[in-house]
Amino acid sequence: MASALPPIDSPASRHHRKMRRLKDQLAKYMIAFGGLGVIAAVALIFIYLLYVVFPLFLSGSIEIEARYPTPAHSNSQTLLLAMEEQTEIAVRFDDTGKSTFFNTHDGSVIETVELALPPGAKITSFAAATPHTRIAAYGLNDGSAVVVRHNYKVSYPDDIRTIIPFIDYPMGEDPIIIDERGRPLIRLAIQDGEEMSMIVAMTDDGELLVNSGEKEVSFIDDAISAETETFSIASDLGNYSYLLLSKEMDIVYLANSKGDISVYDVTDAEYSEQIEALNLKADIVSLEFLTGDISLLVGNSKGNISQWFPVRDDNGTPRLTKIREFSLDTNAITGIATEHSRKGFLAIDEKGQVGIFHTTAEKTILREKLMDVAAKTVAIAPRSNAAMIEDQQGNLAFISLHNEHPEVSWTSLWGEVWYESYPEPDYIWQSSSASNDFEAKFSLIPISFGTIKAAFYAMLFAVPLAIFGAIYTAYFMTPKMRSVVKPTIEIMEALPTVILGFLAGLWLAPMLETNLPAILAMILLLPLSVIAASYIWHCMPAYIRNTVSDGWLAGLLIPLVILVVWVSFSLNYPLEALLFGGNTQQWLDTELGVSFDQRNSLVVGIAMGFAVIPTIFSITEDAIFGVPKHLTNGSLALGATTWQTLTRVVILTASPGIFTAVMIGFGRAVGETMIVLMATGNTPVMDFSIFQGMRTLSANIAVEMPESEVDSTHYRVLFLAALVLFMFTFFFNTIAEVVRQRLRKKYGSL
């Protein structure tokens, strides 16, 4: 016999109610704490991403550290200023044949070196090679040249850094004879590489001479020797003011102040490109190579600096093309110093203004007036963290630069950029290279496009299968069969995506490449065969149809699906021979102009679709199965068919859940990493073709983050990509929640 309940106001009842209220309050606060914790965690992730990304958008700044008279300035003109990497010591080459090392912070002279010039020789020209080589050359009036290098020995006695500067002669102290006839060299250019060196000189009567030498290293004392030869590539050139030789020692540029320019290919002494006019509205007053020696920076008398590089025309001939222009002010540019390892530069003008620019980002970082007199000579440190500017009155300013991430701008991230050696502006992601002269390409468009493309094809594969499967499972399938099918599909969600990616990359991709006609045939035959089988079953006599319950009909399709798959693969080679000339990939390329990558969007769509299907199926099936039975029974009782009840009652009622399932699946597809990483070629191309690969935001972060330098521009741009992915999913989830709430409000009253 059951025990009687205690009275409602008894001590036991009061204690029970008290404990129940306590448990309810505890559960309430725990749930609230958990919810707030999730919100806080998401907010902290967002804040941390912003914290890492924010420095990308800080503007640059400059600060004058010291001012002092130019060392050894008396009765001499500065030909070159340069600094060593630590920015503690600088060197000044002047027109008297002296090099002066001095302290950058106070201008105190450390050492003055008399260069080994021949007695009685006069300096008629001067040139500096690519800055990182630290090499310069003096052209003399007897047709010879002396090549020098400023060098630095770094040691750490007693753990104190000590830098000892010195001058050496990489091509020997003896002058190099450029012109056997002894004519003065009025223009000079020099480059030095690991295997060869080259000097290009113009004589006073307009002949252009090239002196090149192959280097040989002695195995005995590591001494370097070079056998040189000199030849002429042009004569009667006229009055050219500027002579530049590319670091690859293949192209020579000659220009005058009016903008006429001649381009010579040194590898073919007979070839000369037609003289071009740069079509400037002002005179050229400064001409320098941008880092990498592909682009020319042309400073004019109206304060503008334009970037030019060769672009091939319709005939395949490279033509100098104006790419972009920067403005310092309206005063003549007096000097341009290019950064040693980035595509940025510093410019000065005759009114003492200084500007810092970056070409790829098309960005003016700052413009500031630093002096009241004309700036004459400028140098930038190897790490681009300091500069030196000499003014017209012989004073020197040592400046610290704060310009950590000049490569980033709205244009470089989201716009079309005309990169060096490209035929036209484009969206490119290519963050690194083996060369220090590399032009970093940080466009987020290709990898954002790849993210959307991968998610689109995955959803295109997953949504129909998952939703239709869920509808059939929840509404038509027998409970016994449902108890097997639903857990089986849901357990697929526990399968690690790295396994799916592994199978997709190493098994599915080669299989699809070999059997592409079979796959295409299967996509066409499977739906048709199911429809045909359904029609045939409908036409069967009633006594045959009654032998199988409606809820078990799906089981009859399993042998049919297996048969269609077998037939499709059996017809693969006959179909390929009949329709595609025996080679499907070649046919796609020649007939349709569609290239075929083995690891492509089709592979990703199938593999990622299998990863997304369990999520969409499970939520959709629960939403449909949870529709109250009185709604379906009432609809059927009023004479509606099963199909009418499904489409007009069940699906509408379950639509908030179905929409939620699709959006959660979409979020899963957008953030997927391992499948995309392993099943595609990871090429950041913008091509919506199903036979081309892609690179997604998440895969790009996974690939490049381990190799990026902490706090570098590359590192922070990868965090920016993560922020974009975060915002992307947040935006679509917010839209999805708004739509879901409206659907719930609209159909919740059914």
Secondary structure, 3 states (H helix, E strand, C coil): CCCCCCCCCCHHHHHHHHHHHHHHHHHHHHHHHHHHHHHHHHHHHHHHHHHHHHHHHCCCEEEEEEEEECCCCCCCCEEEEEECCCCCEEEEEECCCEEEEEECCCCCEEEEEECCCCCCCCEEEEEECCHHHCEEEEEECCCEEEEEEEEEEEECHHHCCEEEEEEECCCCCCCEECCCCCCCEEEEEEEECCCEEEEEEEECCCCEEEEEEEEEECCCCCCEEEEEEEEEEECCCCCCCEEEECCCCCEEEEECCCCEEEEEECCCCCCECCCEECCCCCCEEEEEECCCCCCEEEEECCCEEEEEEEEECCCCCEEEEEEEEEECCCCCEEEEEECCCCCEEEEEECCCEEEEEECCCCEEEEEEECCCCCEEEEEECCCCCEEEEEECCCEEEEEEEECCCCCCCHHHHHCCECCCCCCCCECCEECCCCCCCCCCEECCHHHHHHHHHHHHHHHHHHHHHHHHHHHHHHHCCCHHHHHHHHHHHHHHHHCCHHHHHHHHHHHHHHHHHHCHHHHHHHHHHHHHHHHHHHHHHHHCCHHHHCCCCHHHHHHHHHHHHHHHHHHHHHCHHHHHHHHCCCCHHHHHHHHHCCCCCCCCHHHHHHHHHHHHHHHHHHHHHHHHHCCCHHHHHHHHHCCCCHHHHHHHHHHHHHHHHHHHHHHHHHHHHHHCCHHHHHHCCCCCCCCCCCCCCCCCHHHHHHHHHHHCCCCCHHHHHHHHHHHHHHHHHHHHHHHHHHHHHHHHHHHCCC
